[in-house]
Amino acid sequence: MVREIVTYGDPVLRGKCRSVVEPAAELESLAADMVETMRVAGGVGLAAPQIGVPIQLAVVDVSHDPACVSYLRVDGAPARLADWMPLVFTNPSLAFGDARESDDEGCLSIPEVKAAVARPADLRARLRLLDGREIVLEADGLLARVIQHETDHLHGILFIDRISTAAKVRLRGTLKRMLAEPGPKRYLPSADKD
């Protein structure tokens, strides 16, 4: 089921989400809805607070671009991207390499806004899967960036918090207008896009 996506200005996007302790079976339906919502909206990641659920649960799928990573290891062994997508995880703990890369990011919760964000290029993520297993995933490229972006959501951080001062100034009017728009801060993504 496609869920409504919460947009900029809704307080749930700024809250720190609680750790997931529920049995995995209770989260499977929610995770399936999140994957469907992400795909219909044309995204590559979605965190639970983006659909109004303040728990540490996120989904990622970058399988549309198998060349988006130069390496992927799971529990120390080389892994195929296709075997892990969509990636559904809870309670992430991240560590980073020293190298940083800047690339444009957008967010389903801040539609039509993009800006360059500098993030660590390499990532080592300790993630819990819905079946209860804990894995250590190491990657670079788009996968590393999206995991970082979604993990930020779980801590109330938006990508616009990580952009340069010049970009913040450039986007100030757009963001103010989004905050001032009347009505609920949510939308239902549609597969019928112009």
Residue, then its C-alpha position, 0 to 999 in steps of 0.5 A: m500500500v502506498r503511504e502518504i509522504v510527510t513533507y518539510g515542516d512536519p515536526v516528525l521529520r525533526g524528531k529522534c526516532r526510537s529504536v526498533v524493538e518490535p518483533a520483525a513480523e509486525l514490521e514486515s507490512l510497514a516495510a513493504d508499504m515503504v518500499e512500494t511508496m519509495r518506488v512509486a515516488g521515484g526515490v532510492g530510499l525512505a525512512a519511517p518518519q517520512i511516512g509519519v512513523p517515528i521509529q528507526l526503520a529505513v528502506v533503500d534500493v539502488s538496484h537501478d544502477p548496478a555500477c553505483v558502487s565500486y565495492l560492497r561487502v557484507d560481513g566481510a565477504p564480497a556481495r552482489l548489489a542485486d542480492w541485497m536490494p531492496l535493503v530494509f534495516t533498523n537501528p543503524s550504526l555507521a562508521f566512515g572512512d576519511a575521504r569525502e565526496s560531494d554530490d547533489e541530493g534530493c529528498l522525497s520529503i522536500p520535493e523539488v529541492k536539490a543541493a550538493v552535500a559533502r558526505p563520507a565516501d566510504l561507509r561501514a554500517r551495522l544494520r539489523l534486518l527484519d529477520g533479526r540478523e545483524i549484518v555489517l555492510e561496507a560500501d561506497g558510492l550511491l549506496a553509502r550516500v543513501i544509507q547516510h541520508e536515511t540514517d540522518h532522517l532517523h535522527g531528525i537531520l535533513f539533507i538541507d542541514r548539511i548543505s553549504t551556507a551559500a546553498k542555504v541562502r539560495l534555498r531560503g525563500t523556497l523553504k520559507r514558502m514550503l513552511a508557509e503553505p497551508g494545510p497538512k504537510r503530506y502528499l500521496p505519491s502517484a505513479d502518474k507523473d508528468 
